[in-house]
Amino acid sequence: MKYEYDLLVIGGGAAGLTAAGMGANFGAKTLMVEANRLGGDCTWTGCVPSKTLLHASKMAHTAKQAEEFGQVTEKPIDFSSVMEHVRNKRQEVYEEADDPDIYRDMGINVRFGRARFVDPHTVAIEKDGITKDVTSRYIIIAAGSKAMVPPIPGLDEVSYHTNETIFELEDQPQQLAIIGAGPIGMEMAQAFQRFGTQVTVFDMLPRILSNDDEELTEMLQAHLESEGVDFKFSASVKRVTQSGNGSIQIKTEIEDKQQEWTGDALLVATGRTANHQYLNLDRAGINYTKTGITVDDRCRTNHKHIYAVGDVTGRYQFTHMSEHMAKVAATNALLKIPMKIDSKHVPWSTYTDPELAHVGATEKQLQDEGTSYEVYRFPYDKVDRALTDDAADGLIKIFAKKWNGKILGATIYGKQAGDLIGEYALAMRNSVTLRNIADTIHPYPTYGLGLRRAADQWYIKNQSEWQIKLIKKVFGYRGTVPDLSDEERII
C-alpha cells in the first residue's frame, strides 16, 4: 500500500462526520481533518443554536399568551440568559455527538488544521505554522460553506451579524434589520420579534421563502406580520452606514421611492457560499465553479478517487442532504456500489412557528413542465389534535396523479410540518400512493392523522355522479347525490 490512508475526509461537519464514520465502519484506515471544531455549521452556527433559540422564543411567546388561560406573568425576558442557554445547548450536543474522542474510539484519526491539496493524492495539513503532508487512496471533500455577504455599498464598514455571529450576542437589540427573507431570515425574525425586538425584514423579491409554495408562504407571512414583523419587499438596498453612537442606517429603494431604516443591529441572511477557496483545488486538477466543487450524481469529481459532498458542492444546503451525499460518496468509493443522490425526494423545512415544509416537485415546477396533476388539500382546522392544541393555522397540500394517486410533491404549513413531511418523502421514495396512505390506520388524535385525511381526498375527488347513482340503484339507497362540483368539499 503506497498511501498512508485508505480514506481522507476534509471537514468535520455533518457530511465529514458521516463519511469518516462510514469509512471506519467499512474497515478503511481513515483520517478526518477539521480546521476548527467538529460539528461544523449545524452544531455551532446553524441548526442546533437556531432551533434552541426558536424553542426559547416560543416559550416566551407562550408565557405572554398565558393570560388567555387565566395565568399572568410579568417577569421580563433575560436575553443574556437565553443566549447563554443557547450556547450551553450546543456545547451539550457537541459533547454528546461531536467530541473528537467519540470518533477516535471508532478508529478514526482526527487531526486539526487547514487542509490544502498538494497533488491528487496528497494533502498538506497546516497548524500553528507547521505543515505535514499526508497521502490517501480516496479523498472526500466535506469543507462546508460560509455565510454569503452581498456586495452592498458600505456594508464592510458596518458592524453586522451573520448566522456565524448572531448567537454570540449578549445584549438584546431593540430594532433589528434582517436582509434576506429565506429560512434563516424567517426563523431569526420570529425568534427576536417574540423576545420583544422590533424586526424589519428586507428582500429584493416580492415575498418570503421564494422556493416554497406561494399560497402557504402567504399564510406564514401573515402569521409573522400578526406577531409584529415588518416586511419590506422588492427592496433594493443601496447603502448601509453606521453612526458614531453605533446605530445603523439602511437606505433602500422600493417601487422607485427612497426609504431609510435606522436601528441598532443588522443580520445579513442572504444564503451561503461553498467553502473551497483555501483547498488549492487547482493543484489537484479538481474542477469547480464559483458555486462549488463540480460533482456527478455519485458525488464524484473529475478524479475517480476524489469525491465532494454537502455544502461545498453548492448543490444542496441542508444537513440531511450533506449526510445523504456523504453516504453516497463513501458507498461508491469504498464499496464500489453504484449509489446515486436521491434528488427527487429532497425534503426541507423552515422551523418557524408554525413550520413550513416541502418534498418533491413544487406546483410551479409541475406547471412549468406541463405535468398533469391534481391538488389535494386538507386544512389544520379539521385536524382534531390541532384544535386541542390551539394550532388550527395550517394547510396540507399534495400534488398527485389523478387516477393512481402517485405523489409528485407535498407541502405542509402548520405545527410539526417538518416531522410530518417525512411520511410523504418515504411514500414517494417507495411508490406508496395516496390510496395506500388513505387505507393505512393512523392513530387518533395526532397530526399524522391529518396526512391520512388529506390522502382520503383522493377517494373523494375520484368520485363521479354516475357511480353514486349506480350504487343507489343497485342497493336501493334513498339518500341524495352529493354536490361533486364543489371544489372546496372536504370530508
C-alpha positions as MATLAB code, in Angstrom:
seq = 'MKYEYDLLVIGGGAAGLTAAGMGANFGAKTLMVEANRLGGDCTWTGCVPSKTLLHASKMAHTAKQAEEFGQVTEKPIDFSSVMEHVRNKRQEVYEEADDPDIYRDMGINVRFGRARFVDPHTVAIEKDGITKDVTSRYIIIAAGSKAMVPPIPGLDEVSYHTNETIFELEDQPQQLAIIGAGPIGMEMAQAFQRFGTQVTVFDMLPRILSNDDEELTEMLQAHLESEGVDFKFSASVKRVTQSGNGSIQIKTEIEDKQQEWTGDALLVATGRTANHQYLNLDRAGINYTKTGITVDDRCRTNHKHIYAVGDVTGRYQFTHMSEHMAKVAATNALLKIPMKIDSKHVPWSTYTDPELAHVGATEKQLQDEGTSYEVYRFPYDKVDRALTDDAADGLIKIFAKKWNGKILGATIYGKQAGDLIGEYALAMRNSVTLRNIADTIHPYPTYGLGLRRAADQWYIKNQSEWQIKLIKKVFGYRGTVPDLSDEERII';
ca = [
       0.000    0.000    0.000;
       1.706    3.222   -1.135;
      -0.777    5.558    0.546;
      -0.759    6.404    4.259;
      -4.573    6.247    4.479;
      -7.374    4.476    2.673;
      -9.732    7.428    3.156;
      -9.047   11.073    3.943;
     -12.021   13.286    4.803;
     -11.575   17.064    4.660;
     -14.066   18.679    7.041;
     -15.668   17.648   10.313;
     -19.220   18.890    9.875;
     -22.300   16.762    9.276;
     -21.024   15.439    5.932;
     -17.482   14.817    7.120;
     -18.536   13.046   10.306;
     -20.832   10.768    8.332;
     -18.218    9.986    5.688;
     -15.476    9.297    8.236;
     -17.783    7.151   10.332;
     -18.719    5.054    7.322;
     -15.073    4.716    6.336;
     -14.162    3.336    9.744;
     -17.215    1.073    9.692;
     -16.110   -0.404    6.364;
     -12.654   -1.139    7.753;
     -10.832    1.657    5.930;
      -7.895    3.389    7.617;
      -9.469    6.836    7.922;
      -8.190   10.346    8.627;
     -10.547   13.277    9.249;
      -9.109   16.800    9.086;
     -11.005   19.776   10.544;
      -9.888   23.415   10.557;
     -11.848   24.450   13.662;
     -14.210   22.274   15.735;
     -16.033   19.083   14.898;
     -19.749   19.539   14.371;
     -19.480   22.219   11.726;
     -22.132   24.785   10.930;
     -25.015   22.636   12.134;
     -23.756   22.322   15.704;
     -22.165   25.731   16.174;
     -23.845   28.325   13.950;
     -26.826   26.646   12.307;
     -29.400   24.024   13.194;
     -28.676   23.468   16.881;
     -28.400   27.079   18.131;
     -31.168   28.372   15.846;
     -33.657   25.708   16.930;
     -32.715   26.219   20.573;
     -33.325   29.948   20.195;
     -36.631   29.304   18.425;
     -37.726   26.992   21.225;
     -36.836   29.585   23.862;
     -38.708   32.289   21.951;
     -41.738   30.021   21.726;
     -41.677   29.570   25.491;
     -41.527   33.361   25.886;
     -44.391   33.773   23.436;
     -46.444   31.157   25.252;
     -45.869   32.949   28.565;
     -47.196   36.169   27.030;
     -50.308   34.328   25.873;
     -50.884   32.729   29.275;
     -53.496   35.334   30.193;
     -55.900   33.569   27.856;
     -55.733   30.616   30.252;
     -56.069   32.670   33.425;
     -52.352   32.893   34.181;
     -50.426   36.142   34.380;
     -46.672   36.578   34.310;
     -44.862   39.890   34.358;
     -41.311   38.591   34.580;
     -39.252   40.164   31.750;
     -37.111   38.155   29.369;
     -33.472   37.866   30.439;
     -31.934   37.907   26.967;
     -28.371   37.261   28.102;
     -29.526   34.155   29.991;
     -31.363   32.953   26.894;
     -28.241   33.293   24.764;
     -26.173   31.539   27.426;
     -28.707   28.694   27.308;
     -28.313   28.529   23.521;
     -24.546   28.256   23.806;
     -24.785   25.681   26.603;
     -27.129   23.566   24.498;
     -24.810   23.482   21.506;
     -21.922   22.563   23.817;
     -24.069   19.728   25.160;
     -24.763   18.496   21.629;
     -21.063   18.742   20.798;
     -20.064   16.667   23.812;
     -22.707   14.024   23.122;
     -22.234   13.719   19.359;
     -19.188   15.585   18.031;
     -16.386   15.224   20.572;
     -13.205   14.045   18.775;
     -12.741   11.183   21.232;
     -16.021    9.670   20.042;
     -14.531    9.316   16.562;
     -11.118    8.286   17.755;
     -12.817    5.453   19.625;
     -14.241    4.374   16.245;
     -10.690    4.075   14.930;
     -10.670    7.388   13.057;
      -7.537    9.514   13.188;
      -8.736   13.088   13.864;
      -6.389   15.979   13.137;
      -6.968   19.715   13.392;
      -5.554   22.161   10.891;
      -6.203   23.715    7.492;
      -6.024   21.238    4.602;
      -4.945   22.031    1.072;
      -4.117   19.851   -1.907;
      -0.539   19.250   -2.997;
      -1.461   16.783   -5.744;
      -4.436   14.459   -6.450;
      -3.442   12.037   -3.675;
      -1.601   14.350   -1.264;
      -2.981   16.879    1.184;
      -0.943   19.279    3.314;
      -2.254   19.954    6.836;
      -1.104   23.242    8.355;
      -1.487   24.108   12.040;
       0.405   26.673   14.104;
       2.887   27.226   11.301;
       3.745   23.528   10.995;
       2.794   21.667    7.816;
       2.608   17.915    7.336;
       1.781   16.097    4.096;
      -0.417   13.005    4.108;
      -1.471   10.734    1.267;
      -4.671    8.800    0.767;
      -6.123    6.352   -1.718;
      -9.536    8.039   -1.602;
     -10.442   11.591   -0.598;
     -13.846   13.028    0.318;
     -14.079   16.821    0.465;
     -16.663   17.983    3.017;
     -15.432   21.520    3.663;
     -18.911   23.004    4.074;
     -19.936   26.585    3.403;
     -19.876   30.040    4.933;
     -22.283   32.929    5.082;
     -22.603   34.756    1.775;
     -22.344   38.518    2.155;
     -23.668   40.546   -0.803;
     -21.670   43.499   -2.166;
     -23.812   46.209   -0.561;
     -22.087   49.601   -0.505;
     -20.867   50.431    2.987;
     -21.556   47.001    4.443;
     -17.896   46.210    5.050;
     -17.645   49.329    7.243;
     -20.591   48.359    9.462;
     -20.867   46.038   12.462;
     -23.257   43.419   11.139;
     -24.102   39.830   12.006;
     -24.480   36.611   10.040;
     -25.586   33.240   11.383;
     -21.936   32.766   12.361;
     -22.026   35.605   14.925;
     -25.668   36.205   15.866;
     -25.626   33.545   18.597;
     -22.770   35.298   20.371;
     -24.967   38.323   21.190;
     -25.145   39.332   24.834;
     -27.382   42.409   24.640;
     -30.818   42.299   23.062;
     -31.238   44.689   20.122;
     -34.237   46.986   20.229;
     -34.542   47.249   16.449;
     -33.124   44.501   14.251;
     -32.924   44.644   10.461;
     -32.636   41.383    8.550;
     -31.521   41.399    4.918;
     -32.902   38.231    3.366;
     -36.317   36.562    3.637;
     -35.095   32.978    3.325;
     -35.237   30.259    6.001;
     -32.543   31.771    8.254;
     -34.087   35.216    7.993;
     -37.591   33.993    8.798;
     -36.550   31.877   11.766;
     -34.478   34.640   13.315;
     -37.146   37.255   12.552;
     -39.758   35.353   14.548;
     -37.384   34.459   17.383;
     -36.196   38.019   18.003;
     -39.661   39.511   17.494;
     -41.048   37.176   20.156;
     -38.337   38.299   22.566;
     -39.512   41.881   22.133;
     -37.151   43.167   19.438;
     -38.810   45.086   16.591;
     -37.748   43.221   13.457;
     -37.779   44.594    9.914;
     -37.023   42.255    7.008;
     -35.709   43.490    3.653;
     -35.733   41.380    0.499;
     -35.355   42.192   -3.186;
     -38.040   39.631   -4.068;
     -41.796   40.249   -3.613;
     -42.320   37.540   -0.954;
     -40.703   35.327    1.648;
     -39.238   31.849    1.030;
     -39.219   32.003   -2.755;
     -38.599   28.249   -3.153;
     -41.751   27.319   -1.241;
     -45.409   27.180   -2.208;
     -46.708   30.728   -2.686;
     -50.079   30.117   -1.042;
     -48.505   28.669    2.079;
     -45.771   31.302    2.305;
     -48.507   33.937    2.239;
     -50.098   32.216    5.226;
     -46.791   32.167    7.118;
     -46.052   35.773    6.219;
     -49.471   36.860    7.509;
     -48.788   34.999   10.748;
     -45.395   36.660   11.211;
     -46.920   40.054   10.473;
     -49.573   39.403   13.114;
     -46.728   38.966   15.608;
     -45.258   42.318   14.596;
     -42.587   41.517   11.987;
     -42.358   44.298    9.377;
     -41.579   43.308    5.777;
     -40.043   45.471    3.050;
     -40.308   43.600   -0.251;
     -38.935   44.428   -3.704;
     -36.388   46.409   -1.731;
     -33.057   47.288   -3.297;
     -30.572   48.056   -0.532;
     -28.495   50.970   -1.811;
     -26.196   51.664    1.131;
     -25.573   50.747    4.770;
     -23.922   53.153    7.206;
     -23.208   53.315   10.933;
     -23.208   56.447   13.061;
     -20.851   57.303   15.886;
     -23.316   56.090   18.543;
     -23.477   52.645   16.888;
     -26.872   52.965   15.203;
     -27.185   51.506   11.710;
     -28.887   53.151    8.751;
     -30.140   51.234    5.731;
     -31.059   53.158    2.599;
     -33.366   51.318    0.218;
     -35.342   51.891   -2.933;
     -38.825   50.375   -3.032;
     -41.033   50.997   -6.079;
     -38.839   53.923   -7.121;
     -39.196   55.515   -3.684;
     -36.262   56.115   -1.345;
     -36.683   54.830    2.209;
     -34.401   54.736    5.231;
     -34.381   52.446    8.276;
     -32.491   53.148   11.489;
     -31.840   50.639   14.259;
     -29.176   49.111   16.442;
     -28.450   45.709   14.841;
     -28.237   44.128   11.386;
     -28.366   40.460   10.399;
     -27.336   39.517    6.862;
     -29.133   36.289    5.915;
     -28.669   36.081    2.158;
     -27.649   32.450    1.819;
     -24.385   30.548    1.926;
     -21.428   30.024   -0.380;
     -19.187   26.982   -0.839;
     -16.072   26.984    1.344;
     -13.449   25.789   -1.145;
     -11.233   28.829   -1.650;
      -8.344   27.592    0.507;
      -8.199   23.999   -0.699;
      -5.780   24.583   -3.598;
      -8.078   22.618   -5.884;
      -6.048   23.632   -8.934;
      -3.024   21.766   -7.575;
      -5.051   18.573   -7.756;
      -6.770   19.486  -11.033;
     -10.246   19.367   -9.455;
     -12.993   21.100  -11.406;
     -15.040   23.740   -9.616;
     -17.069   26.901  -10.203;
     -17.993   29.911   -8.092;
     -20.933   27.961   -6.684;
     -18.944   24.919   -5.585;
     -16.967   21.804   -6.480;
     -18.374   20.062   -9.537;
     -19.610   16.519   -8.863;
     -21.791   13.979  -10.647;
     -24.777   12.178   -9.151;
     -22.392    9.770   -7.421;
     -20.670   12.741   -5.711;
     -17.504   12.077   -7.715;
     -15.341   14.918   -9.035;
     -13.458   14.721  -12.338;
     -10.991   12.464  -10.472;
     -12.402    8.987   -9.906;
     -10.871    8.746   -6.415;
     -11.895   12.230   -5.171;
     -15.433   12.963   -4.026;
     -17.119   16.097   -2.691;
     -20.234   16.209   -0.528;
     -22.522   18.647    1.236;
     -22.472   22.437    1.047;
     -19.059   22.597   -0.616;
     -20.648   21.303   -3.836;
     -23.206   24.113   -3.884;
     -25.940   21.629   -4.808;
     -27.864   21.431   -1.534;
     -27.588   23.337    1.731;
     -29.357   21.016    4.134;
     -27.720   18.990    6.886;
     -29.748   15.929    5.941;
     -28.598   16.188    2.317;
     -24.985   16.563    3.453;
     -25.302   13.292    5.341;
     -27.070   11.655    2.388;
     -24.346   12.759   -0.038;
     -21.661   11.507    2.354;
     -23.342    8.112    2.382;
     -23.467    8.097   -1.421;
     -19.803    9.079   -1.745;
     -18.483    6.588    0.813;
     -20.549    3.768   -0.678;
     -19.285    4.470   -4.184;
     -15.662    4.995   -3.159;
     -15.164    2.187   -0.663;
     -17.686   -0.474   -1.651;
     -17.860    0.216   -5.406;
     -21.648    0.031   -5.205;
     -23.147    2.451   -7.758;
     -25.314    4.605   -5.497;
     -26.732    7.952   -6.688;
     -28.044   11.080   -4.987;
     -31.810   10.886   -4.480;
     -32.561   14.315   -5.916;
     -36.275   13.652   -6.487;
     -37.251   13.294   -2.832;
     -35.396   16.092   -1.056;
     -37.410   17.366    1.929;
     -36.833   20.716    3.576;
     -38.405   22.681    6.386;
     -38.362   26.187    7.808;
     -38.775   25.879   11.577;
     -40.860   28.932   12.301;
     -43.989   28.514   14.387;
     -45.980   27.245   12.502;
     -43.465   25.350   10.366;
     -43.359   25.202    6.576;
     -42.098   22.027    4.895;
     -41.912   20.564    1.403;
     -40.800   17.471   -0.528;
     -40.718   16.625   -4.215;
     -41.887   18.850   -7.043;
     -43.413   22.242   -6.348;
     -46.640   23.233   -8.037;
     -44.746   25.768  -10.144;
     -42.330   23.092  -11.337;
     -45.204   20.835  -12.338;
     -46.854   23.677  -14.216;
     -43.627   24.660  -15.974;
     -43.035   21.038  -17.009;
     -46.599   20.634  -18.250;
     -47.166   17.677  -15.907;
     -50.759   16.622  -15.315;
     -51.660   16.613  -11.617;
     -54.400   17.192   -9.059;
     -54.163   19.170   -5.831;
     -55.484   17.523   -2.667;
     -55.920   19.902    0.269;
     -56.686   19.435    3.929;
     -56.802   22.281    6.471;
     -55.471   22.038   10.008;
     -58.774   23.325   11.396;
     -60.214   19.892   10.555;
     -57.435   18.086   12.458;
     -58.775   17.464   15.963;
     -55.317   17.446   17.565;
     -54.587   20.858   16.050;
     -57.815   22.178   17.572;
     -56.975   20.847   21.028;
     -53.526   22.460   20.768;
     -54.874   25.805   19.509;
     -52.819   25.212   16.360;
     -55.501   25.324   13.669;
     -53.493   27.670   11.442;
     -52.243   25.287    8.782;
     -52.796   23.557    5.460;
     -51.667   20.323    3.811;
     -51.322   20.319    0.018;
     -50.469   17.255   -2.050;
     -49.748   17.201   -5.777;
     -50.524   13.792   -7.225;
     -51.685   11.923  -10.314;
     -55.460   11.821  -10.566;
     -56.022    8.189  -11.486;
     -53.427    6.267   -9.486;
     -52.710    8.712   -6.635;
     -48.942    8.755   -7.295;
     -47.496   11.567   -5.177;
     -45.437   14.107   -7.122;
     -44.865   16.586   -4.302;
     -46.265   17.731   -0.991;
     -46.118   20.876    1.094;
     -47.319   21.481    4.649;
     -47.787   24.683    6.627;
     -48.594   24.042   10.270;
     -47.433   22.650   13.563;
     -44.890   19.802   13.230;
     -44.786   20.164    9.452;
     -41.073   19.323    9.454;
     -41.765   15.976   11.119;
     -44.844   15.194    9.026;
     -43.210   15.791    5.646;
     -41.062   12.720    6.218;
     -44.081   10.444    5.700;
     -44.590   11.839    2.224;
     -40.851   11.551    1.478;
     -40.989    7.882    2.489;
     -44.133    7.358    0.423;
     -42.646    8.936   -2.690;
     -39.372    7.068   -2.357;
     -41.190    3.729   -2.136;
     -44.041    4.402   -4.614;
     -46.691    4.498   -1.879;
     -49.784    6.175   -3.304;
     -52.440    8.363   -1.725;
     -54.728    5.346   -1.776;
     -52.175    3.350    0.230;
     -51.881    6.146    2.791;
     -55.655    6.577    2.980;
     -56.056    2.854    3.659;
     -53.386    2.836    6.396;
     -54.521    3.179   10.020;
     -53.119    6.296   11.706;
     -53.537    6.851   15.464;
     -56.074    9.344   16.780;
     -55.727   12.125   17.798;
     -52.472   13.023   16.032;
     -51.240   15.446   13.425;
     -50.283   12.397   11.371;
     -53.975   11.590   11.056;
     -54.234   14.817    9.064;
     -51.944   13.236    6.460;
     -54.283   10.275    6.149;
     -57.331   12.507    5.889;
     -55.564   14.561    3.237;
     -54.989   11.327    1.330;
     -58.688   10.482    1.772;
     -59.435   13.373   -0.542;
     -58.064   11.293   -3.422;
     -61.039    8.976   -2.981;
     -63.392   11.954   -2.774;
     -62.079   13.611   -5.934;
     -62.272   10.378   -7.884;
     -65.979   10.016   -7.223;
     -68.405   10.661  -10.084;
     -72.120   11.324  -10.107;
     -72.914    8.299  -12.282;
     -71.029    5.997   -9.876;
     -73.113    7.193   -6.937;
     -76.347    6.935   -8.901;
     -75.450    3.384   -9.926;
     -74.721    2.434   -6.305;
     -78.033    3.932   -5.228;
     -79.885    1.975   -7.886;
     -78.152   -1.354   -7.254;
     -78.586   -1.245   -3.460;
     -81.788    0.727   -3.263;
     -80.334    3.610   -1.268;
     -82.536    6.692   -0.782;
     -80.082    9.468    0.060;
     -79.179   12.441   -2.110;
     -76.273   12.671   -4.501;
     -73.576   14.946   -3.029;
     -72.528   18.051   -4.931;
     -69.318   16.837   -6.530;
     -68.797   20.146   -8.346;
     -67.872   21.855   -5.078;
     -64.091   22.289   -5.283;
     -63.914   23.134   -1.565;
     -65.686   19.940   -0.468;
     -63.596   18.201    2.198;
     -64.595   15.030    4.032;
];
